[in-house]
Amino acid sequence: MALFNSTTSVLYFGSVLIPIAVISDPVSRALEQLIARPHFVPNGPVMAVAATIAFYLSYEFAYWLDHYLMHRFEVLWRFHSVHHTAESLSPLTNYRVHPVDSIIAYNILAISNGITGGLLLFAFGGAASPYLIYGTNALILVLVGVVGTLQHSHFWIVFPKPLDRLLLSPAHHQLHHSVDPAHHNSNYGSTLAIFDWLFGTLTVPPRRRPKLSFGVEGVVEPHRAEAMLLRPFAEAAAVLKRSSDRKPTVAADAEMAQVI
């Protein structure tokens, strides 16, 4: 799965259904109708710093939202669970992702970046470009490259207070992968803890590493590539069918309640 994703991930960008400009231009025009455009236009470096931070926050929010949805809705979880079936964490776990999971994530990021671009366009009266390193937002590249690489590992790194409530350490993400129900539905962000804190999904790791186990219970042959690619489609279809089969029952229950 890691080899498959590393060689085909460039194709996922072609699956982004909503171009950023399609969102950013209407957002900027809508704001102009509601609020007077700021008269102060900062110089180039200030705009670049603002854009770098804004698009980093946009990335982190999109990552949190996509991750939350993948765990919240069972049909999406069937695709995301491929990532969680890893029983031992390593940097290669970053690439253990189902293509459907990646496609949804890229589209959510496109929407988030489109809105962010519209806000910047309105605020500065023109396009603001972030500082880039090899074509990637410098802040995202540094933080995700350094912290993100270690998140899928067994290194128990905990940031000192109060950074442990602002940034997500490798220990935060290990708790996210834990099979212990006490750790479920937590730490959905990439490197920033703010959105987990705002939406009540932050679990701060203890200083001493607890005994952790990883994986997804009940998955047969979790490491076969063809099973990882095809099984989620069958499982998602079963979830949708089960949901549609429940509808008549719900209607019948409502009628019974009225009779009672």
Beta strands, then each sheet from edge to edge (+ up, - down):
strand 1: 132-133
strand 2: 136-137
sheet 1: 1+ 2-
end
